[in-house]
Amino acid sequence: MSGGPAVRRSPGEPWGSLRPFSIKTKLGALVVIAVLITTGLMMIAMRTATELRFITVFSMIATLLITQFVAHSLTAPLDDMNAVARAISHGDYTRRVRENRRDELGDLAQTINRMADDLEAQERQRKELVANVSHELRTPIAGLRAVLENIVDGVSPADPETMRTALKQTERLGRLVETLLDLSRLDNGVVPLRRRRFEVWPYLSGVLKEANMAVPARAGIASGSGTHTRTDVHLHLDVSPPELTAHADPERIHQVVANLIDNAVKHSPPHGRVTVKARRGAQPESLELEVFDEGPGIPRSEWHRVFERFNRGSAGGSNGHGGDGGTGLGLAIARWAVDLHGGGIGVAESERGCRIRVTLPGETTVQS
């Protein structure tokens, strides 16, 4: 492009020679200065009849002093980087390299600092995962233990209702384990899709029925927001046309819808309503899904963080129903399942509450 601006260089591009403050430029300037000093002293010697050995000594001293100054400016940041790298290797991710240079060493300092930021974030996420999983495991295990102890001590009979309570706690443990397995599959990045055509109405009706059965299981179970029940939230299904079909992996889509419903229920106000809406997409067998609630919604500034791992949300519903109380992986797994299909998921505009929109491409997109 003629007449355009000068070439811009990113830190990853090997164009050090084009920069006025690069190390190559500094070394070249060092050679030029040394030659100029030697030439100048030779000219002085020729005009003043000074002996050559004195000129040689003066030239060597001046060159060594300049070289020492340049070498110190190059090795000092390397010592700083070495100290930071050693601290990182021992688990201290708080140290950073000073970024006060405009040469290749400055680029290296930025790279080391970015690496330290990433490692610090991963360590923080690891600790959060351990804390969240420990909390989520402790609650159903304690409930299951209490039920079994009551049966063994003869306090409660082993009737179907008591065993049903124990089964609910066991199912909650199973859901948590399945979430952790999904996280492992997400990290490995290799999950086969078993696409097939299915009718949307009966399929989503089954998902909502399971959600309705799971909601009462939360009654009296402590979560990150305290002890509360969500049996007052009503689930509504809106599919048009009724004979709508889609082409996708039903198991993965089940993960998406179930996680979105669970998130919407947790953030709904008392006696709120969660709606699952399905419409035909632009392509054959494509599908557009929306799950929206009547809760406090999500600030636009937080939209880009909704589907991040371990993001448990900061918006709280009225009467203290906000807060995930889970591992913060549900929406991240939903995005992963949608990405496997080549679709899209995101927060959509809504006058009230939160609206999550999912688009599935149907059978026109082949998984890469």
C-alpha positions as CSV (number, residue, x, y, z in Angstrom):
1,M,0.0,0.0,0.0
2,S,1.9,3.0,-1.2
3,G,1.5,6.3,0.7
4,G,0.4,4.4,3.8
5,P,1.9,4.8,7.3
6,A,5.2,3.4,8.3
7,V,5.5,-0.3,9.0
8,R,4.4,-1.2,12.6
9,R,6.1,-4.0,14.4
10,S,4.5,-6.3,17.0
11,P,6.7,-7.9,19.7
12,G,6.6,-11.2,18.0
13,E,8.1,-10.0,14.7
14,P,11.9,-10.5,14.1
15,W,12.5,-6.9,12.9
16,G,15.0,-5.8,15.5
17,S,17.2,-4.1,12.9
18,L,14.4,-1.7,11.9
19,R,14.2,-0.2,15.4
20,P,16.2,2.8,16.4
21,F,16.7,1.4,20.0
22,S,17.4,-2.3,19.1
23,I,20.4,-4.2,20.4
24,K,21.8,-4.5,16.9
25,T,21.7,-0.7,16.6
26,K,23.4,-0.3,20.0
27,L,26.2,-2.7,19.1
28,G,26.6,-1.1,15.7
29,A,26.9,2.3,17.4
30,L,29.5,0.9,19.8
31,V,31.7,-0.2,16.9
32,V,31.3,3.2,15.2
33,I,32.1,5.1,18.4
34,A,35.2,2.9,19.0
35,V,36.4,3.5,15.4
36,L,35.8,7.3,15.7
37,I,37.7,7.5,19.0
38,T,40.6,5.6,17.6
39,T,40.7,7.6,14.4
40,G,40.4,10.9,16.4
41,L,43.3,9.9,18.7
42,M,45.4,8.9,15.6
43,M,44.8,12.3,14.0
44,I,45.7,14.0,17.3
45,A,48.9,12.0,17.5
46,M,49.9,12.8,14.0
47,R,49.4,16.6,14.6
48,T,51.1,16.7,18.1
49,A,53.8,14.1,17.5
50,T,52.5,12.0,20.4
51,E,53.9,8.5,20.6
52,L,51.8,5.7,19.2
53,R,51.9,3.6,22.3
54,F,50.2,6.3,24.3
55,I,47.5,6.7,21.6
56,T,46.9,2.9,21.7
57,V,46.5,2.8,25.5
58,F,44.1,5.7,25.4
59,S,42.1,4.1,22.7
60,M,41.9,0.8,24.5
61,I,40.8,2.5,27.8
62,A,38.1,4.6,26.1
63,T,36.8,1.7,24.1
64,L,36.7,-0.6,27.2
65,L,34.8,2.1,29.2
66,I,32.2,2.5,26.5
67,T,31.9,-1.2,26.1
68,Q,31.5,-1.7,29.8
69,F,28.7,0.9,29.9
70,V,26.9,-0.7,27.0
71,A,27.4,-4.3,28.4
72,H,26.0,-3.2,31.7
73,S,22.9,-1.7,30.1
74,L,22.3,-5.1,28.3
75,T,23.1,-7.5,31.2
76,A,21.3,-5.6,34.0
77,P,17.8,-6.4,32.7
78,L,18.9,-10.0,32.1
79,D,19.8,-10.3,35.7
80,D,16.4,-8.9,36.6
81,M,14.7,-11.4,34.3
82,N,16.7,-14.2,35.7
83,A,15.6,-13.3,39.3
84,V,11.9,-13.1,38.2
85,A,12.1,-16.4,36.3
86,R,13.7,-18.1,39.4
87,A,10.9,-16.7,41.6
88,I,8.3,-18.0,39.2
89,S,9.9,-21.5,39.1
90,H,9.5,-21.5,42.9
91,G,5.8,-20.7,42.8
92,D,6.0,-16.9,43.3
93,Y,3.9,-15.5,40.5
94,T,3.7,-11.9,41.9
95,R,7.1,-10.8,40.6
96,R,7.3,-8.8,37.4
97,V,10.1,-7.5,35.2
98,R,10.4,-3.8,34.7
99,E,9.3,-2.8,31.2
100,N,11.3,0.4,30.7
101,R,13.1,-0.5,27.4
102,R,12.3,-0.2,23.8
103,D,14.4,-3.0,22.4
104,E,14.4,-6.8,22.2
105,L,14.9,-7.1,25.9
106,G,11.8,-4.9,26.4
107,D,9.8,-7.4,24.3
108,L,11.3,-10.3,26.3
109,A,10.3,-8.5,29.6
110,Q,6.7,-8.1,28.3
111,T,6.6,-11.8,27.3
112,I,7.8,-12.9,30.8
113,N,5.3,-10.7,32.5
114,R,2.4,-12.1,30.3
115,M,3.6,-15.6,31.2
116,A,3.6,-14.7,34.9
117,D,0.1,-13.2,34.5
118,D,-1.2,-16.4,32.9
119,L,0.5,-18.7,35.5
120,E,-0.9,-16.6,38.3
121,A,-4.4,-16.8,36.8
122,Q,-4.1,-20.6,36.4
123,E,-3.0,-21.0,39.9
124,R,-5.8,-18.8,41.2
125,Q,-8.3,-20.9,39.1
126,R,-6.9,-24.1,40.5
127,K,-7.4,-22.9,44.0
128,E,-10.9,-21.7,43.3
129,L,-11.7,-25.1,41.7
130,V,-10.5,-27.0,44.7
131,A,-12.4,-24.7,47.1
132,N,-15.6,-24.9,45.0
133,V,-15.5,-28.6,44.4
134,S,-14.8,-29.2,48.1
135,H,-17.8,-27.1,49.0
136,E,-20.1,-28.8,46.5
137,L,-18.9,-32.3,47.5
138,R,-19.3,-31.6,51.2
139,T,-23.0,-30.7,51.1
140,P,-24.5,-33.8,49.4
141,I,-22.1,-36.1,51.2
142,A,-23.2,-34.6,54.6
143,G,-26.9,-34.9,53.6
144,L,-26.4,-38.5,52.4
145,R,-24.6,-39.4,55.5
146,A,-27.3,-37.9,57.7
147,V,-30.0,-39.9,55.9
148,L,-28.1,-43.2,56.2
149,E,-27.2,-42.6,59.9
150,N,-30.9,-42.0,60.6
151,I,-31.7,-45.3,59.0
152,V,-29.0,-47.2,60.8
153,D,-29.9,-45.6,64.2
154,G,-33.6,-46.4,63.6
155,V,-34.6,-42.8,63.6
156,S,-36.0,-43.0,60.1
157,P,-37.4,-46.1,58.4
158,A,-35.9,-47.2,55.1
159,D,-39.1,-46.4,53.3
160,P,-39.3,-45.2,49.7
161,E,-39.5,-41.5,50.7
162,T,-36.3,-41.7,52.8
163,M,-34.5,-43.7,50.1
164,R,-35.6,-41.2,47.5
165,T,-34.0,-38.4,49.6
166,A,-30.7,-40.4,49.6
167,L,-31.0,-41.0,45.9
168,K,-31.3,-37.2,45.3
169,Q,-28.1,-36.6,47.1
170,T,-26.4,-39.4,45.2
171,E,-27.6,-37.9,41.9
172,R,-26.2,-34.5,42.9
173,L,-22.8,-36.1,43.5
174,G,-23.1,-37.7,40.1
175,R,-23.9,-34.4,38.5
176,L,-20.8,-32.9,40.0
177,V,-18.6,-35.7,38.9
178,E,-20.0,-35.5,35.4
179,T,-19.2,-31.7,35.4
180,L,-15.6,-32.5,36.3
181,L,-15.4,-35.1,33.6
182,D,-16.8,-32.6,31.1
183,L,-14.0,-30.2,32.2
184,S,-11.4,-32.9,31.6
185,R,-12.9,-33.5,28.1
186,L,-12.9,-29.8,27.5
187,D,-9.2,-29.6,28.3
188,N,-8.3,-32.6,26.1
189,G,-10.2,-31.0,23.3
190,V,-11.3,-34.4,21.7
191,V,-15.0,-35.2,22.0
192,P,-16.9,-37.0,19.3
193,L,-20.2,-35.5,18.2
194,R,-23.0,-38.0,17.6
195,R,-25.3,-35.8,15.4
196,R,-28.8,-37.0,14.5
197,R,-32.1,-35.5,13.6
198,F,-34.6,-35.2,16.5
199,E,-37.9,-33.4,17.2
200,V,-37.3,-30.3,19.3
201,W,-40.6,-30.2,21.3
202,P,-40.5,-33.7,22.9
203,Y,-36.8,-33.4,23.4
204,L,-36.9,-30.1,25.2
205,S,-40.0,-31.2,27.2
206,G,-37.9,-34.0,28.6
207,V,-35.1,-31.6,29.5
208,L,-37.5,-29.3,31.3
209,K,-39.2,-32.3,33.1
210,E,-35.8,-33.4,34.4
211,A,-35.1,-29.8,35.5
212,N,-38.5,-29.6,37.3
213,M,-37.5,-32.8,39.1
214,A,-34.1,-31.5,40.0
215,V,-35.3,-28.1,41.4
216,P,-37.0,-29.6,44.5
217,A,-33.8,-31.5,45.2
218,R,-32.3,-28.1,46.1
219,A,-34.7,-27.6,48.9
220,G,-32.8,-27.3,52.2
221,I,-29.4,-27.7,50.6
222,A,-26.8,-25.1,51.5
223,S,-25.2,-23.4,48.6
224,G,-23.0,-20.4,48.1
225,S,-25.9,-18.1,48.8
226,G,-27.2,-19.9,51.9
227,T,-30.0,-22.3,52.4
228,H,-33.0,-21.8,50.1
229,T,-35.5,-23.6,47.9
230,R,-36.3,-22.8,44.3
231,T,-39.5,-24.8,43.9
232,D,-41.3,-21.5,43.3
233,V,-39.7,-20.9,39.8
234,H,-41.9,-21.9,36.9
235,L,-40.4,-23.4,33.7
236,H,-42.1,-22.6,30.4
237,L,-41.4,-24.1,26.9
238,D,-42.1,-22.2,23.7
239,V,-41.5,-24.1,20.5
240,S,-42.6,-22.9,17.1
241,P,-43.6,-24.6,14.9
242,P,-44.5,-27.6,17.0
243,E,-43.1,-30.0,14.4
244,L,-39.7,-28.2,14.5
245,T,-36.7,-30.6,14.1
246,A,-33.0,-30.1,14.5
247,H,-29.8,-31.9,13.6
248,A,-27.3,-32.0,16.5
249,D,-25.8,-34.1,19.2
250,P,-28.7,-34.5,21.7
251,E,-26.5,-35.3,24.6
252,R,-24.4,-32.2,24.2
253,I,-27.4,-30.0,23.6
254,H,-28.9,-31.4,26.8
255,Q,-25.8,-30.1,28.6
256,V,-26.3,-26.7,27.1
257,V,-30.0,-26.4,27.9
258,A,-29.8,-27.9,31.4
259,N,-26.9,-25.6,32.4
260,L,-28.7,-22.6,31.1
261,I,-31.9,-23.5,32.9
262,D,-30.0,-24.2,36.1
263,N,-28.3,-20.8,35.9
264,A,-31.6,-19.0,35.2
265,V,-33.4,-20.7,38.1
266,K,-30.7,-19.7,40.5
267,H,-31.0,-16.1,39.6
268,S,-34.8,-15.9,39.3
269,P,-36.8,-13.8,41.8
270,P,-39.4,-15.5,44.0
271,H,-42.2,-17.1,41.9
272,G,-40.2,-16.1,38.8
273,R,-40.5,-17.6,35.3
274,V,-37.9,-19.2,33.2
275,T,-38.7,-19.6,29.5
276,V,-37.0,-21.9,26.9
277,K,-37.7,-20.7,23.4
278,A,-36.9,-22.6,20.2
279,R,-37.2,-21.4,16.6
280,R,-36.0,-22.6,13.2
281,G,-32.7,-21.1,12.1
282,A,-31.6,-19.8,8.7
283,Q,-30.1,-23.0,7.5
284,P,-31.8,-26.4,7.0
285,E,-32.1,-28.3,10.4
286,S,-30.6,-25.3,12.2
287,L,-31.9,-24.2,15.5
288,E,-32.1,-21.0,17.6
289,L,-32.6,-21.4,21.3
290,E,-33.2,-18.8,23.9
291,V,-33.3,-19.2,27.7
292,F,-34.4,-16.1,29.6
293,D,-35.4,-15.3,33.2
294,E,-36.9,-12.5,35.2
295,G,-33.9,-11.9,37.4
296,P,-31.6,-8.9,37.8
297,G,-29.9,-9.5,34.5
298,I,-26.2,-9.1,33.7
299,P,-24.5,-5.7,33.3
300,R,-23.2,-5.2,29.8
301,S,-19.7,-4.8,31.1
302,E,-19.8,-8.4,32.3
303,W,-21.2,-10.0,29.1
304,H,-17.7,-11.0,27.9
305,R,-17.0,-12.8,31.2
306,V,-20.3,-14.8,31.5
307,F,-18.9,-17.9,29.8
308,E,-15.5,-17.9,31.4
309,R,-14.5,-20.8,33.7
310,F,-15.0,-20.3,37.4
311,N,-17.0,-17.1,36.8
312,R,-19.7,-17.5,39.4
313,G,-21.4,-14.1,38.7
314,S,-21.7,-11.1,40.8
315,A,-25.3,-10.2,40.1
316,G,-27.7,-11.2,42.9
317,G,-31.3,-11.7,42.6
318,S,-33.8,-10.2,44.8
319,N,-34.3,-11.8,48.2
320,G,-30.8,-13.2,48.1
321,H,-31.3,-15.8,45.3
322,G,-28.3,-14.6,43.3
323,G,-25.0,-16.4,43.3
324,D,-24.2,-19.5,41.5
325,G,-23.1,-21.6,44.5
326,G,-21.6,-24.1,42.1
327,T,-18.2,-24.6,40.5
328,G,-18.6,-21.8,38.0
329,L,-18.2,-24.3,35.1
330,G,-21.8,-24.7,33.9
331,L,-21.8,-21.9,31.4
332,A,-18.2,-22.6,30.3
333,I,-19.3,-26.2,29.5
334,A,-22.4,-24.9,27.6
335,R,-20.1,-22.7,25.4
336,W,-17.8,-25.6,24.8
337,A,-20.7,-27.9,23.7
338,V,-22.0,-25.1,21.4
339,D,-18.5,-24.5,19.9
340,L,-18.2,-28.2,19.1
341,H,-21.3,-27.9,16.9
342,G,-19.8,-24.8,15.2
343,G,-22.6,-22.6,16.7
344,G,-22.6,-19.5,18.8
345,I,-23.8,-18.6,22.3
346,G,-24.0,-15.2,24.0
347,V,-26.0,-12.8,26.1
348,A,-28.7,-11.0,24.1
349,E,-30.5,-7.8,24.7
350,S,-33.4,-8.1,27.1
351,E,-35.8,-5.6,28.7
352,R,-35.9,-7.7,31.9
353,G,-33.7,-10.4,33.3
354,C,-31.1,-12.3,31.4
355,R,-31.5,-13.7,27.9
356,I,-29.0,-16.3,26.6
357,R,-29.2,-17.0,22.9
358,V,-27.8,-20.2,21.3
359,T,-27.5,-20.8,17.5
360,L,-26.8,-24.2,16.1
361,P,-25.9,-24.5,12.4
362,G,-27.7,-27.8,11.6
363,E,-26.2,-30.2,9.2
364,T,-24.4,-27.7,7.0
365,T,-21.4,-27.3,9.2
366,V,-19.0,-30.2,9.7
367,Q,-16.9,-30.4,12.9
368,S,-13.3,-29.6,12.2
